[in-house]
């Protein structure tokens, strides 16, 4: 097989066309993947905004009705007496099961019937719910239920 000067040129042109075509094929999925990452990032950020909760803290005391250690959010339901003495059920939102377990919260830590005290961010709409920060169990121990493992406040 003999090579001619024109063959090298044709080979380079063919290689360049193949490279350009390949770049176009690769560029679309990369752009699509980048768009997907941006979309997921924005949806996760929107999911984890705590805009429905007030920035102030409120201390409430009550009796545990139910505890659900779940992912992505755990829930504790307590019965609180209102100013007239009537029972009201409050829903307290906490962090994930895994983060609570790392902090030492298990199904045995608080049980239905246990008296507790909670410091939390109340719902802005004034309904009976809040984002749980700290919880003082019947045994007197205080744990961070928001996942940050912050030290308990001195005035709690």
C-alpha positions in Angstrom: 0.0 0.0 0.0 1.4 3.3 -1.0 0.8 6.6 0.7 0.4 9.8 -1.2 0.6 13.3 0.1 -3.1 13.8 -0.3 -3.9 10.7 1.8 -2.4 12.3 4.9 -4.6 15.4 4.3 -7.7 13.2 3.8 -7.0 11.3 6.9 -6.7 14.5 9.0 -9.9 15.8 7.6 -11.7 12.6 8.4 -10.3 12.5 11.9 -11.3 16.1 12.5 -14.9 15.4 11.3 -15.1 12.4 13.5 -13.8 14.4 16.5 -16.3 17.2 15.9 -19.2 14.7 15.6 -18.1 13.0 18.7 -17.9 16.3 20.6 -21.5 17.1 19.6 -22.7 13.7 20.8 -20.9 14.1 24.1 -21.9 17.7 24.6 -25.7 17.1 24.8 -25.6 14.5 27.6 -23.2 16.6 29.6 -25.4 19.7 29.2 -28.4 17.6 30.2 -26.7 16.2 33.2 -25.5 19.7 34.3 -29.1 20.9 34.0 -30.3 18.0 36.1 -27.8 18.7 38.8 -28.9 22.3 39.0 -32.6 21.3 39.2 -32.0 18.8 41.9 -29.9 21.3 43.9 -32.6 23.9 43.8 -35.3 21.4 44.8 -33.3 20.2 47.7 -32.6 23.7 48.9 -36.3 24.6 48.6 -37.2 21.4 50.5 -34.9 22.3 53.4 -35.9 25.9 53.8 -37.6 26.2 57.1 -39.7 29.1 56.0 -42.9 27.8 57.6 -41.3 28.1 61.1 -40.9 31.3 63.1 -37.3 32.3 63.9 -38.1 32.7 67.6 -38.0 29.9 70.2 -40.8 28.6 72.3 -40.6 26.2 75.3 -43.5 23.8 75.6 -44.1 20.9 78.1 -46.3 18.0 77.5 -46.7 14.2 77.5 -45.5 12.0 74.6 -48.2 10.4 72.6 -46.2 9.0 69.6 -42.7 9.0 68.3 -41.8 8.2 64.7 -38.0 7.9 63.9 -38.0 8.3 60.1 -36.0 9.6 57.3 -35.9 12.4 56.1 -37.7 13.8 59.1 -38.7 12.3 62.4 -41.8 13.3 64.3 -42.8 13.5 68.0 -46.4 14.0 68.9 -47.1 15.4 72.4 -50.2 16.4 74.3 -50.0 19.9 75.7 -52.6 21.6 78.0 -53.7 25.0 76.7 -54.5 28.0 78.9 -58.0 26.6 79.8 -56.5 23.1 80.6 -57.9 21.5 77.4 -55.5 18.9 75.8 -54.0 19.8 72.4 -51.8 17.6 70.3 -48.6 19.2 69.0 -46.5 17.8 66.1 -42.8 18.4 66.6 -40.6 17.9 63.5 -37.1 16.6 64.1 -34.0 15.6 62.0 -33.4 12.1 60.5 -33.5 8.9 62.3 -29.7 8.3 61.7 -28.8 11.8 63.2 -31.0 11.2 66.2 -29.5 7.8 66.8 -26.0 9.4 66.6 -27.2 11.8 69.3 -28.3 8.9 71.5 -32.1 9.0 70.7 -33.6 5.6 70.4 -37.2 4.3 70.7 -36.6 3.8 74.4 -35.3 7.3 75.0 -38.8 8.8 75.1 -41.9 6.6 75.3 -45.7 7.3 75.2 -46.7 8.7 78.6 -43.3 10.3 79.3 -43.4 14.0 80.4 -41.0 16.1 78.2 -40.0 19.7 77.7 -39.2 21.0 74.3 -37.6 24.2 72.9 -38.6 24.7 69.3 -39.4 27.1 66.5 -43.3 27.4 66.3 -45.2 27.4 63.0 -45.7 30.8 61.6 -49.4 30.1 61.1 -49.8 29.6 64.9 -51.1 26.0 64.5 -49.9 23.3 67.0 -46.5 22.4 65.5 -42.9 23.3 65.6 -39.4 22.5 64.5 -37.8 20.8 67.4 -34.5 22.1 68.7 -33.9 20.6 72.1 -35.8 18.1 74.1 -35.5 17.4 77.9 -36.5 13.8 78.5 -38.1 12.4 81.7 -34.7 11.4 83.0 -33.5 15.0 82.8 -31.2 14.6 79.9 -31.2 17.2 77.1 -30.5 16.3 73.4 -30.4 18.3 70.2 -33.1 17.0 67.9 -32.3 19.3 65.0 -29.2 17.3 64.0 -26.5 19.8 64.8 -25.4 18.2 68.1 -25.3 21.7 69.6 -24.7 21.9 73.4 -27.9 22.4 75.4 -28.8 26.0 76.3 -28.0 26.9 79.9 -31.5 28.4 80.5 -33.4 25.2 79.4 
